[in-house]
Amino acid sequence: MENVEPTSSALKPVVWSIAGSDSGGGAGIGADLATMNDLACHACTVITTLTAQSSVAVNLVEPVSDEMLLAQLDTLLQDLPPKAIKIGLLANQRQIDILSRWLALELDDHNKRSGTEVAVILDPVMIASCGDRLDEDDSRLDFSPFKGLITLITPNALELGELVGQSLADMSQYHLAAQDLAQLLDTNVLAKGGGKGPAWRADAAQDIFVCTRATACSEMHQGRSFLLSSPRASNNNHGTGCTLSSAIASVMASGFVLHDAIVVAKAYVCAGIKHSYRVDEGPGPLARTSWPRELSHFPTISSLDEGPSLPVGIKFKTIGERLGLYPVVSDLPLLASLLKAGAKTIQLRIKDENDPQLEDKIAHAIALGRDYQAKVFINDYWELALKHNAYGVHLGQEDLYVADLKRIAEAQLALGISSHSYFELLLASQITPSYIALGHIFPTTTKVMPSAPQGLMKLQHYVDLFKGHYPLVAIGGIDASRIETVKRTGVDDVAIVRAVTESQQPGAAYLALSSAWEQAHVSQ
């Protein structure tokens, strides 16, 4: 992959690991450091505990002093403030109380002064992979001081049962316990199911994601519960929980939203297990395989609640040829002029749903597409597109839950889907669309967007993952000055809006941009 946005060591996001050491090297601080560095972050450590630990036993747990714990936190905050924090093993209640107070006072003050929001991922480590307890005095720890202070908590089955004070016998109880924990701690929950427990399956690692709230995510994915299922590859699982939580923190520090960080981290762990190795008697540690680029390593996503869900087993019309430079316009005369200029793919996006001429405009646009043998996509108005037999429909993520996707597929209309994140891309891919639009890449004024501009680095990651699976179209703030850098990512096609619609000569602007796109260099 060509690095389209080079990252010097000075620009690497800083991620903290507040955790214990594993003398066996497979979990704890060691796993966190390896993961954070592998995901292009600068890792800092706050050691909470020393453990005498191997792949088969934990023989001694010894916490650091209160003074040392606080000194590490304060020293790092002065010079190396974090973009994200992963919290692992806390040996006793005293450490929980100290750290929660520090988060509430010192980190909160830092957030206010810097105008940032540091993601805090809590992996409530109580039991090692070998089955031995890791807390100092074998007493049940109270994590309630972290209420409202953390972004996500990632318990396994045994830890979740302890946290809610219940014995969990089946998947329904597991889900309810995750919801209870989300309410108890006022946070998001990722209840891990890879180990033994009610979510365990021989062929898959199933995790439950309960999202109470998440910044810059679609409203369709807030206040929801999802089942994330990944293929099971090996029994070498030493340090999987540490790796997962530190990967989530690293991905969030790199600018991705919580939903994205979770699915990328799941893929990272899946790849690490697939390429793991055994050192001695017990389960071996994970391999470090860099940013995940294999779609098969990513989880499938399904709804666990009564909220809207997408149909399964559906497939849309395949587009045989490239879409090329793809104008998105809002009025009929401009659409006609661009078709006349030679556009072979174009989208009609009429924003006023109360336009009295809406149906006439859509019908006319579809007819013009036939006259010019061009692919005309109708944005949003799928019923009118069906009625007038359009070539295709383009829908946003929210529209997918209200449109009759089965009718659209049965009518052999092509379907394009807007996606703004890994999570949305994975959902879109599960209904096999005709193409996926990735955006918005740069700042744009054409629509109010809940998400931040994606930028070239994220676009590159999306292309690396989905190239060859679906035609990929970049959209959002793309003009002549950005054609070359966008093409360099390897994205298949590009959609343009203002670069044509605001031109004095739209036809000429389209031809110039189309020529520039075709001649631009593609990275190898």
Sequence and secondary structure as in RCSB ss.txt:
>XXXX:A:sequence
MENVEPTSSALKPVVWSIAGSDSGGGAGIGADLATMNDLACHACTVITTLTAQSSVAVNLVEPVSDEMLLAQLDT
LLQDLPPKAIKIGLLANQRQIDILSRWLALELDDHNKRSGTEVAVILDPVMIASCGDRLDEDDSRLDFSPFKGLI
TLITPNALELGELVGQSLADMSQYHLAAQDLAQLLDTNVLAKGGGKGPAWRADAAQDIFVCTRATACSEMHQGRS
FLLSSPRASNNNHGTGCTLSSAIASVMASGFVLHDAIVVAKAYVCAGIKHSYRVDEGPGPLARTSWPRELSHFPT
ISSLDEGPSLPVGIKFKTIGERLGLYPVVSDLPLLASLLKAGAKTIQLRIKDENDPQLEDKIAHAIALGRDYQAK
VFINDYWELALKHNAYGVHLGQEDLYVADLKRIAEAQLALGISSHSYFELLLASQITPSYIALGHIFPTTTKVMP
SAPQGLMKLQHYVDLFKGHYPLVAIGGIDASRIETVKRTGVDDVAIVRAVTESQQPGAAYLALSSAWEQAHVSQ
>XXXX:A:secstr
   SS   GGGS EEEEEEEEETTSSSHHHHHHHHHHHTT EEEEEEEEEEEE SS EEEEEE  HHHHHHHHHH
HHHHS  SEEEE    SHHHHHHHHHHIIIIIHHHHHHHT   EEEE    B TTS B STTS     GGGTTT 
SEE   HHHHHHHHT    SHHHHHHHHHHHHHHHTSEEEE  SSSSTT  SSEEEEEEEES  TT  GGGSSEE
EEEEEE   S  BTHHHHHHHHHHHHHHTT  HHHHHHHHHHHHHHHHHT    SSS  B     S   GGGS E
EEE SSS    SS       S   EEEEESSHHHHHHHHHHT SEEEE    TT TTHHHHHHHHHHHHHHTT E
EEEES HHHHHHTT SEEEE TGGGGTS HHHHHHTT EEEEEE SHHHHHHHHTT  SEEEE   S  SSS  S
S   HHHHHHHHHHHHTTTS EEE SS  TTTHHHHHHTT SEEEESHHHHTSSSHHHHHHHHHHHHHHS    
